Amino acid sequence: MIDLAIADPADTAQFFEAVGAGIIVFEVDAEDALRLVSTNAIYRAMYAVGHEPDVGCAIDEFLPAYIQKHYHQQFQACLDLNASVDNELQLQVNGETCWYRVRMVPVFGADETQFARVLATSVDITHEKLLAEELDIVSSRLKAIVDSAHDAIISIDQNHAIKTFNQAAEKLFGYDREGVVGKAIDQLMPQRSRPQHTGHIHNFGHSQVKSRAMETRAEVTGLRSDGSEFAAEVAIAKIDVHGQMEFTAIVRDISVQMRLLDELKLRATTDPLTGISNRRHLVEVAQAEIERCQRYDHPLSLLLLDIDDFKSINDTYGHAVGDEVLAQLGRVLKKCSRHLDLPACWGGEEFCLLIPETTLDDAHGLCLRLLEDIRQIHHNIPALGERTVTASIGLAAYRKGDDDVDKLVHLADEAMYKAKNRGKNRVCLAAGHQSDE
């Protein structure tokens, strides 16, 4: 091995020809100027130096000014640090842009206090720089795509720590990405959902499925920074990142859609004038209740009422007042109902009340109270004055063998007409039931 601090230029040149990097060695004169000791062929090719410069010449005799400036700055850094310095140098070689990594290493003399020489190596990193630039472009493009998405995009690592949180996610959840990246995904969901979510992620991670679309997943609930919750749809995918599994979710707020669906369901099952259930909904619920009675032998009662002389109310006071009577009767039914009961409009001035888990005797007592409340309706309708509203009620109970809604309603309807014929403003039981009033 040669002693670079004192080696003859010819020896250093011969030695460095075997090295697979561009090498140049400088002498440091009394004014800290850099003078050539030797270069190898790789160096001269990298810097487009057409011939081997003379030993002892200044670098400004064969290197462009911007490279000289770079070398002087790097050399000064060596002096300041008293150590080797790495830097990157961009230059034009034969009309093409190249990137070199330059390492400048001080070579000390015998007293190890002064630089005797400086060794500078150059490695071509153009390919790596171009790849890095392409990667930056791809990353920037991906970031722009992710941030321009209308849906929230969130990725987590296998420890459930957040890695990606786009602008839509910031808007949806109310967090800045700097505040959530690295934090557990749990903070974006209600406490009650966290154990199940951990299990879902574990199972998905160990399954053969790579992704699940929104329509294949159950509705989930998101938690905003202010503590409010929202209904969401989630599509999820998993990818392998250097041997580590990561999960990416696309989260969409469906609160508006859920409200619309609820409203549509409400409209489909509710009478718009009275706010209670409509006929179709009552039939569906009543059929389900009858099936429960068949399985568990539970009691079930149903009343059908008709407003007495309703046509005369419409003819005398007008249809607007008639509508108010219907609305008030709907309120009376709701007030008299328990949570499990179902009041409903049957048609025109006829109303039903489905009364599960209730015997005929208990339902009869309810009917009597209901008649009294109906007689008070006119106090809430000034246009009626002292005109009292009354109703006739037919009451029926489920019996084994009467296994459809039509049969139960028919029995109540017959009892209701019996009440009409007996003078109105009363309750009558269906045929075959206990004695009525």
Beta strands, then each sheet from edge to edge (+ up, - down):
strand 1: 22-28
strand 2: 34-39
strand 3: 85-93
strand 4: 96-108
strand 5: 115-124
strand 6: 152-156
strand 7: 162-165
strand 8: 211-212
strand 9: 220-223
strand 10: 229-241
strand 11: 244-253
strand 12: 300-307
strand 13: 342-347
strand 14: 350-356
strand 15: 391-397
strand 16: 427-429
sheet 1: 2+ 1- 5+ 4- 3+
sheet 2: 7+ 6- 11+ 10- 8+
sheet 3: 7+ 6- 11+ 10- 9+
sheet 4: 13+ 14- 12+ 15- 16-
end
